[in-house]
Amino acid sequence: MLENIWFIAAVWMGLALIASLISIRIGISVALIEILVGVLAGNLAIGLEGGTLHVGIAGASASAGHLHHILQSTEWTNFLALLGSGVLTFLAGAEIDPISLKANWRASAWIGVLSFAAPFVVVWLFAQFVFGWSLHQAQIAGIALSTTSVAVVYAVMIEGGFSDTAMGKMILAACFITDFGTVLALGTLFANYNLWLLLFVVVTLIVLWFMPRWTQAIITRLGATQVSEPEVKFILFVLFFLGGFATAAKSEAVLPAYLLGLVVAGVFLRDKTLVRRMRSIAFAVFTPFYFIKAGLYVSLPALWTSLLVTCVFLALKMVTKIAGVFPLARLHYMKVKEASYTTLLMATGLTFGTISALFGLQNKIIDQNQYTILVSAVILSAFVPTLIAQKFFQPTVQTMHAWGRLYKRRLGILSVEDVNGGNNSADRLNYGDSPSKSDKTEVIES
């Protein structure tokens, strides 16, 4: 029964359904619940012996041959999880409005750079000189814990209705800059500089240059209402194609996926139907496999034996993220609540964190115990900061819109649409600021 492909699929989708119901009930992002469900199901084992049902912790009861893992990870579930991470990363890039990115580039760039640099340096030095890890092992630790989870942040933004707000787009753009620093560090320190890498870079640049007009041409000529969905198939084809080149070059498929999303963001902005179609496909089918599989990386018995080191790494990541992001968020006109929310979301980690740790394990840079420690810290960083952010610091949609107008007003780039789209006094009320004569004059002049 546990080797039947249909029963395995039923278990995975059943867990995804349970996670959705729990998420709706308690108001926490479904991504976090799916991770937690993956942890619990991945560490639970059942079996029959002598007509009696036995339940135990997988791994701790490994000697008992009658126990079997409840959650089976197969080649096809691994592929669906990989596809989920790629599509989700693509959609996160596609949600970044180019106009908004240009308007908020200063805040996104500063927050993104420090969100990567502070934990990378501190965790690297701490792992090397306090825990006694070798140079390359410490660098892998720094890279794995410097990331921000685009997948988690994007899921939170979509569920909260924040993806269309100026602050939501700024946070997503900052996530991209942080993870780009992570990929750049991993590539610079550990990449294989060969012909495949050069070919990957050249092909990616060519595809990125032509991708917007190709996508727009397909939508214009074939329409966006065809049952066969040619535009969706075209995007998936390009994602798979670039993912193949990335894998051959010893890079990661999620990097071109994010860049691809960024370059077609303008097309997606004009065709919201296409975005909703791909989002529905991703969240219904692909992403549950990705998030649940992420939970499978956490072994509770191994986590317990290395709990102190794991907690130290988690604390280092959160403290350095707070030290790097919070002051900058306040400097860019966010109130304490919004600055705390932004900081906690930037402290999440998942996709690139687990990828970096797995890269270290597969290339024999770190051992299995170090891998478990890093992945456990990464998974906890996806859960803990997001839970705190949603329960204690989550702003309203109106407040996140108001920050965008206030930010652009302070920079003197407020547009006519911004003035018409939000009342100045309402923005001040939402953002806890009293309107001044100069501000009123500035808005009228804009």
Phi, psi and omega in degrees: 000317182286353176256359178283124186298327181287322177293322177297314179298321180295321178296314181298311181289329175297318177295321178296320178295316178300318179298320179297316180296318178295318180300315179295323184290315187257355174074031177245147183310135181297331179300316180293318180295321178295322176297313181297318177298320177297320178298311183293312181292325181290338180257006181254136179230143179230163178183162178248133176214120181065031179078005181249137178278127179246137177233134181205179177275124179295132181102306177292331180249030184298334182288340179276102189294342183279349181276140180228144177301137175292319185257115180265130175256118183244178180297321183284328176290324176297320179294317179297323177294318177297318178296321178299317180294321181292313180294319180296319178294320176300313181296324178298319177292323181289339179280350183277108180294121181303323180292316179294322178298319178295320181290325185253018188298327182296311179296315181298317183293311182296313180296317181296317182294311181290330177297330175275311191293316185298306179292327180300310182291313185294313181295320177303307182294320180294316180296322183283315189260345177255312180272350176076022177287155178289171184303308183290326176296317179294324178294320176298318178299316179298318180293314183298326184261006178266354190281164167236134185280105175298321182298311181293312182298317180296317178298318178297317181297318181294313183294325180275354183074025184264352188293338180265001180271157180297318181292321178297317179292324178296318180295317178297321178294320178296323176300318180298316181295319178300310182289332175295321175297321178297311180295321179297317179295316180296319180291319182292319185278330190229001185290154172270108181278093183221188183295325180297320179295317178297318180296319178300315181296314182297311181297318180298316180297320179295314180296317180297324181294318184266347188302316181301314182288327176297312181298315180296322180296319179295317180295318183292315186280322184260345182082158182258016183240011179290139180297327182285352177051058183296327181291324177292317179296322179296315180296316179296322177300314181293321177300313179295318183298310179290328176297323177295317177295319180297317179295319179296329180272009181063028174255198183238140185293336182288339179293305176296333178297317180293314179297322178297318177298320180297317185286336178261008182300323179296321178294316180295328179297327180273347182229080183293336180297318179297320178299313182296324178298309182294324178295318179296316179298315184295309186286336181276326189244309192275309188295329176302321178295322181292311184289319178295318178297327177300322178294333180295338181293339184271114175262115184298318177298317179292323179296322182294319182289335181245027188298320183296312181296319179299315180294324178296315178297318179297316179296319178299317180298313184292319181295316181291325176296317179297315181295328182273322189266316188303311179300323179291322178297319177293323179295332179262037166070023173271142172287172185302317183296312181292323178296320178294319179298313179299315181298315182293321177293323177290343179274355179286159177206147176194285191302294184289335177294311179292325178298316181295317179295317179295323176301316179296321180290314183293331179263013174060033175275320176241159179266179185297321180294316178295323178298315179299318179298311183294315181294321178298317178296320179295314181297318178297326179288340174283330186267306189297304182298322181293320178298315179296317181297316183287326184276330188239339188231009186292123179277175176270163177299320180298320180294321180290325173294317183297323178299318181299316180291321178295318181298314180290329177294319180293329178274353179076028182238025180293131182263171178298322179297322179295321180293315181289330184281343180208136179288134183300316180294323178296320177299317180296321179294316179296325186258015172066033183233138179272135182292138178251164181299319181295322179294319179297317179298320181296320180292319180298317180293326180294000000 
